[in-house]
Amino acid sequence: MANLTGTRRAAIYCRISQDRGGAGLGVARQEEDCRALCARLGWDVIAVHTDNDVSAYSGATRPEWTELLGAVRRGEIDAIAVWHVDRMTRSPRELEDVIDLADRHGVELATVSGEIDLATPTGRMVARMLGAAARHEAEHKAERQKRQRRQAAEAGRIAGGGKRPFGYEDDRMTVRSSEAEVIREGVRRVLANESLASICRDWQTRGILSPAGKPWKPSGLRRLLASARISGRREHTPRGSWESTRPLLGEIVADGVWPGIISHEDSDRVRRILSDPARRQRVEGTTKRSYLLSGILRCGKPKENGESCGWPMSGRPRSGVPRYVCPNVPGTDACAGTATNAERTDEHVRDMVLAALESPAFMERLRGQDDAGSELYEEIREDEEELEALARDMGERRITRKEWMVARQSIEERLNLNRAKLSKVSRAAVLSGFVGTFEDMQERWKQMNNSQRRAIVTACVRSVEVSPANPRKRWDPDRFVFDWVA
Ligand SMILES: [Zn+2]
């Protein structure tokens, strides 16, 4: 039905929603495309209706849509332009209403993604199919959202119902400076390779509590420090992520409107470190390490073939005196032939490491190795992007789940290998804020716990071989052979 000039009076309908690639298709873009479409069809745009409706499927009311239908019934418009059928309706019943209206009032419908003629049976079938596909997608989305809400609720319970994120006030915008300082400290310590359990223990003794007033646990601290929120960025769990629990890392989709507490760079590095599966096992496996050098010391007793035993030494006290020993473990090659006093060994290794760190030449060589790390960063970033792209392909059904798993496997293997390498070469972070004069470092060493000290030691040496004691000498530093990393 045309007006007197013969031009169709068209209404553009836009809907804000969270679907289509996660970020939603902007309303400005929807309107722009629809206006271009109307111009092409020679339609006269007399109204633009926009509903802010995050999900049509949830049955939320859409006042502008209702308004538009009213205008159709009153005969004020005779054409509707939408970006896609799923902008207009997602329920079959609503679609039937539209088809019915189109029938009775001769309304034409045009979509940017392809015109649909509701006046013909074929056009209606296409519309119904598109509607069904959209509904299928919406149902899946509803399922995901339900799961997410449940997880949010569970997290909320752990947080004691308090919604305030650590580091921010109740408005989620204002930085709480005392907590921001704690977050920055936590990030520094993770970058220095300290374990989450160790940081939690320290915070516990200092009385630092979560917003729920509870002591920090490694799992909670991990989520806090890996969250994009603390760098002022918004994170979105990507579609096509099929894990049963919320993945640690979502996709960073936008800058947040709130201020960041740490830099984007630090956030990216911490996220990489905390998502390293090797690290995760370490965190869950060993929570306490009272012996600084267990596993770093290697038994140096020669075997029959002349090679040294090489077994990692572990802490084993005798008569209350802490020692490192080549363990006597039946069924292994450990020779059980070497032991050394733990306290004196710790001191000796500490002094050797601090002396090395005081040497400009040694630091120069370490820095050279960190340059190799930046190439690894690049490779890791590329692999991570490829994984995301694959997940998207599968989310949008461009590849099958099987194809996805096959393609994913080789990338993940390479990724884990590179992450492991990176954790070995990324020493600048471990040592920043520590290196200084010998006396400075000795002072800082005193303030550190064993996990922090261990990070310093392993940033400098791969291992230390310990020869069996000479019974005639009380303490012999020559028994220790250092395998320096640089
Ligand atoms: Zn041995």
Residues whose N, C-alpha, C, O or C-beta is under 5 A from the ligand:
A	BS01	ZN	C299 K301 C309 W311 C326 A334 C335 A336 G337
